[in-house]
Each structure stands twice: as structure tokens, then as C-alpha cells.
């Protein structure tokens, strides 16, 4: 079954161009002109990846990316005419997986789509393998004062549920499975479906900063020149 891609752009010409190109490459392509139409598409069917224009009428693409990430694990590629580094960082902060600027080469965008879907499939497979290592009623990783529930994708501290994005959950799971081990940024990048070739290190640093803000800061130790270490023990 082909992957389903949703193109969200207020310019009909761009939607038609992307739809025609990606359908020729074997994808199922849906269209939306704004956030309202985007949510309508999500309500009707499964979508694997969204190409989301930043400059949309009404609610902008960055805000939509944030809302989308809070509700879904779908792949998100932001598309914009701006090429400022800060915009890319904000996009990643909002939960996007990748970022391209207009005008873009269709072949480059195709490669980014293929690679993101491939990384997402690897992460999903790895998570399924991790969960399979646990018994049906024992899918929890316990450390410090926290409980990481793999099946439900939740992090709890007592009765409190700590909200994590997809990438934050994936990264924390990687740390929890390798406690007290130094992990390079490259290795950590392989554990998440985030993908952005030009800001790999920045992506991991941003995610680590967000995890430090949500959990205990001292859990994530920077090992200069090597990577990061998860400085706690995981209960058996």
C-alpha cells in the first residue's frame, strides 16, 4: 500500500505540481489549502507525512505543526520561502521533522520524503522490538522518580503525566535503554525520526534542552567531544 502524503499549501499551482510529481513516484497525495482543510483530511483517513507550508492564511504553519505534533506521530516537513536559521530552529522546536525552502528542487524534496519515511519505519520497528522484549503487562522502564510507558508512549512522575513530543519520547527511550552510557549525537539521531541534514547536532541539542526542562536537569550529562550520558540507573 503506498504511503499517503498530504500537501498543505494555499497556492493551488504548488499543490498541483507536488501532487502530480509525487503521484508519478508512486505516492497517494491529498491536498489542503489551509489548517481547516488539513484537519478535515486527518479526520477522514490515515496520513503518513505532511508537507506543510509555513505561510498559510489563518493559523500559520508553525502553529499547525505544533498542534499536529501534539496529536499525531505523522512526519512533518515544513515548506517556506524564508531561509533564516532561526526559522528552522523554531520549526524543529514546534515538532517538525525536516525543513525546506522555496524554491525547492522536486528531486531534493523527494529524497527528503523518502528518507524521513524510511527513518520513521526504522524507529517504529525498533520500538516494536523494544516492546516485544517486555512481557505483556511489563512495558515500563522505571528510573529516578519516573515511569516510561512504552506501549502508551507516556512519561509519568507519580500521578502526573509529563507531555512529550514524538522525538522527545524516542530520545528518552534511547537513553533509558542505555543508562550510564555515553551516546554520541550521531547515535542519538539514529534513534529518532527527526531528520534535518544541516542541523543534526542542533536538533539533538534542542531535544536535550527540552528534556532537561521537563525532567531533572542532572539526568542528562554533557560529555564534551563525545555526546551525552543518561546519569541514572534503570530499575530491574
Number of C-alpha atoms within 10 A of each C-alpha: 6 10 14 18 25 23 25 26 25 17 13 13 10 13 21 13 11 22 20 13 16 18 15 10 10 12 16 17 22 18 21 20 18 23 22 12 13 21 13 11 16 13 10 8 9 12 20 18 21 24 24 28 27 23 17 19 12 9 13 15 26 23 15 22 26 17 13 22 21 15 11 13 17 19 25 26 27 23 24 21 13 15 12 9 10 10 15 22 16 12 24 28 18 20 27 27 24 24 25 21 17 11 10 12 10 13 11 11 19 15 11 19 21 13 14 22 19 13 19 21 13 16 17 16 12 13 18 13 11 15 17 11 11 13 9 9 7 12 17 20 18 17 16 13 10 18 16 21 18 20 15 9 15 15 22 15 13 9 6 9 12 13 14 18 21 19 23 20 21 23 22 22 20 19 23 20 14 15 17 18 15 18 20 16 18 13 12 19 20 15 23 24 25 25 24 21 11 11 15 15 16 14 22 23 16 15 19 20 14 16 20 15 10 12 16 11 13 11 20 20 16 17 12 7 7 12 19 23 19 22 18 16 14 16 9 6
